[in-house]
C-alpha cells in the first residue's frame, strides 16, 4: 500500500471521534428527516460539517439549526464535488469521516455504528451504506438498487462499486489521497478505485440503511450514482 504510511493523529478527550459531512443543494424537503435521524443515533460522539451550495430554499437555515455545526461557504468558482469534499475533510477533526447526502434519509438508530464497524479492520479504507429506493422509484431504479445495494456487496461481473451518498472513510487516508478536483461525477468511484489498486479494502455495510434514490432518465449524468468499473 503506497498510502499505508499515514499516521493516526493524537486525539484529545474533547475532540469528536467522528466527523459527519453533509452536502446540500435545495434539499429542505429531506433535511428535517436526515437531521432527526442523526439525533436518534446510539453514537453521539460526532461533529457536523455542512456545505450548502447556494440553495434557494431554506436548506442552509436547517443546517445552521444544528448545535455547533461548522458551516463551510460555497465554492467561489462554482460547485466541483472533489473541491468541496476535500475542503470539508480538511475542516474535520474526527479520525473517521462520514459522508451523508442531505437527501439520504437515515432509517435506523444503529446506522452510524454499523457504517463505521468495518473500519476496525486496519486494511479497510472506506465503507458504504445500503441505499433503499424511495416509494416513488421507477422500476429501472428499483432494479439498479437491488443489484447495487442488495444482500451481496455488488452485482455479478462488477469489478468495483462505491457510493458516497452514505459512506465512511479514514480521515488521514482522505488527506493522503484526496478526491479528484477535476471530475464532475463519480469522484467517489474514482477515489476508491485508486485505493483498491494500492491494496486497500472497500467494504459494504448492509445494516447501515438510508432511503435514497433518484428517477434519472436512462443515460443521464445522474446515473453516476450507480457507476461501476467493468473494464
C-alpha positions in Angstrom: 0.0 0.0 0.0 1.6 3.3 -1.0 -0.6 5.2 1.4 -0.2 2.8 4.3 2.4 5.1 6.0 -0.2 7.6 7.1 -0.1 8.1 10.9 -3.2 8.4 13.1 -3.4 11.8 14.9 -3.4 12.1 18.6 -7.0 13.0 19.7 -7.8 14.7 23.0 -10.8 13.8 25.0 -12.6 17.0 23.8 -12.3 16.1 20.1 -15.0 14.2 18.3 -14.3 10.6 17.2 -16.3 11.1 14.0 -16.9 14.0 11.6 -20.1 13.8 9.6 -20.2 15.9 6.4 -23.5 16.8 4.7 -23.6 18.5 1.3 -26.9 20.2 0.4 -28.5 21.9 -2.6 -32.2 22.6 -2.3 -32.8 19.6 0.0 -35.1 21.2 2.5 -37.8 18.5 1.8 -35.4 15.9 3.2 -33.2 17.6 5.7 -35.5 17.6 8.7 -35.7 13.8 8.4 -31.9 13.5 7.9 -31.2 15.6 11.0 -33.8 13.8 13.0 -32.0 10.5 12.1 -28.7 11.9 13.4 -30.3 12.9 16.7 -31.6 9.3 17.1 -28.2 7.7 16.7 -26.8 5.5 19.5 -23.4 7.1 19.0 -23.4 10.8 19.5 -19.6 11.4 19.6 -19.6 13.3 16.3 -19.4 16.8 14.9 -21.4 18.0 11.9 -19.8 19.8 9.0 -22.2 21.2 6.4 -21.7 22.5 2.8 -24.7 24.3 1.2 -24.3 25.1 -2.4 -26.3 28.3 -2.6 -29.7 26.7 -2.0 -32.8 28.8 -2.9 -34.9 27.0 -0.3 -34.1 27.0 3.5 -31.6 24.2 3.4 -28.8 26.4 4.8 -31.1 27.6 7.7 -32.0 24.0 8.6 -28.3 23.0 8.7 -27.4 26.0 10.8 -30.0 24.9 13.4 -27.8 22.0 14.4 -25.9 23.0 17.6 -22.2 23.6 17.0 -22.4 22.9 13.2 -19.5 24.0 11.1 -20.9 25.7 8.0 -18.5 26.0 5.1 -19.1 28.7 2.5 -19.9 27.8 -1.1 -17.0 27.3 -3.6 -16.4 30.8 -5.1 -15.9 29.5 -8.7 -18.8 27.1 -8.8 -19.5 23.6 -7.4 -16.9 21.0 -8.0 -17.5 17.8 -5.9 -13.9 17.0 -5.2 -13.0 20.5 -4.1 -16.0 20.7 -1.7 -15.2 17.3 -0.3 -11.5 17.9 0.2 -12.2 21.2 1.9 -14.7 19.6 4.3 -12.2 16.8 5.1 -9.6 19.4 6.0 -12.0 21.1 8.3 -12.9 17.8 10.0 -11.4 16.9 13.4 -12.6 13.3 13.8 -10.4 10.3 12.9 -13.3 8.9 10.9 -15.2 11.0 8.3 -18.7 10.0 7.4 -20.4 11.4 4.3 -24.2 11.6 4.1 -26.1 13.4 1.4 -28.7 15.9 2.5 -31.4 13.8 0.8 -30.2 10.4 2.2 -32.7 9.7 5.0 -31.2 7.7 7.9 -33.5 4.8 8.8 -32.1 3.3 11.9 -30.6 4.3 15.3 -27.6 2.0 14.6 -26.8 3.5 11.2 -23.6 5.2 12.3 -22.2 2.3 14.3 -23.0 -0.2 11.6 -21.4 2.1 8.9 -18.1 2.5 10.7 -17.8 -1.0 12.1 -15.8 -2.4 9.2 -13.1 0.2 9.8 -12.0 -1.7 12.8 -10.1 -3.8 10.2 -6.9 -1.8 9.6 -6.9 -2.9 5.9 -10.3 -1.2 5.2 -10.1 2.3 3.8 -13.8 3.0 3.4 -17.4 1.7 3.8 -20.7 2.5 2.1 -24.3 2.1 3.4 -27.2 0.2 2.0 -29.5 2.6 0.0 -33.2 1.7 -0.2 -35.2 3.3 -3.0 -37.9 5.8 -2.3 -41.6 4.8 -2.6 -41.8 6.6 -6.0 -38.8 5.0 -7.5 -39.1 3.9 -11.1 -38.9 0.1 -11.9 -35.4 0.6 -13.5 -34.2 2.4 -10.3 -35.6 -0.5 -8.2 -33.7 -3.0 -10.3 -30.4 -1.0 -10.1 -30.7 -0.6 -6.4 -31.3 -4.3 -5.9 -28.1 -5.0 -7.8 -26.0 -2.4 -6.1 -27.4 -2.5 -2.6 -28.8 -6.0 -2.1 -27.6 -8.6 0.3 -24.4 -9.1 -1.7 -21.8 -6.3 -1.9 -22.0 -5.7 -5.7 -23.6 -7.1 -8.8 -22.3 -10.1 -10.7 -19.5 -9.2 -13.1 -18.8 -5.9 -11.5 -15.1 -5.1 -10.7 -15.8 -2.2 -8.4 -18.7 -0.2 -6.9 -19.0 2.6 -4.3 -21.4 5.4 -3.4 -20.5 8.4 -1.2 -24.2 9.2 -0.7 -23.8 7.5 2.7 -20.3 6.3 3.5 -17.4 6.4 5.9 -13.6 6.6 5.5 -10.4 7.2 7.4 -9.6 11.0 7.6 -5.8 10.6 7.4 -6.2 8.5 4.3 -8.5 11.0 2.8 -5.9 13.7 3.4 -3.1 11.5 1.9 -5.2 10.5 -1.1 -7.7 13.3 -1.8 -10.6 13.3 -4.2 -10.0 14.3 -7.8 -10.8 18.0 -8.2 -11.3 17.7 -12.0 -14.3 15.3 -12.1 -17.9 16.4 -12.1 -19.3 12.9 -11.5 -18.1 9.7 -9.9 -15.3 11.2 -7.9 -16.2 8.7 -5.2 -15.8 5.7 -7.5 -12.5 7.1 -8.8 -11.2 7.7 -5.3 -12.0 4.1 -4.0 -10.8 2.6 -7.3 -7.4 4.2 -6.8 -7.2 3.0 -3.2 -8.1 -0.6 -4.3 -5.3 -0.6 -6.8 -3.0 0.3 -3.8 -4.3 -2.7 -1.9 -6.9 -1.2 0.3 -10.2 -2.8 1.0 -13.6 -1.2 0.5 -16.5 -2.7 2.5 -20.3 -2.7 2.1 -22.2 -2.2 5.3 -25.7 -3.5 4.5 -27.1 -3.0 8.1 -26.4 0.8 7.8 -29.5 1.8 5.9 -30.7 5.0 4.3 -33.5 5.9 1.9 -32.0 7.4 -1.2 -32.8 7.2 -4.9 -33.4 9.4 -7.9 -35.5 8.8 -11.0 -32.8 9.8 -13.5 -33.5 9.3 -17.2 -31.6 6.5 -18.9 -28.1 7.6 -19.9 -28.4 10.8 -18.0 -25.5 12.1 -15.9 -27.4 11.3 -12.7 -26.7 7.7 -13.2 -23.3 8.3 -11.8 -24.9 7.2 -8.6 -24.6 3.6 -9.8 -21.3 3.9 -11.6 -19.3 0.7 -11.6 -16.0 -0.3 -13.2 -16.4 -3.3 -15.5 -13.4 -2.9 -17.8 
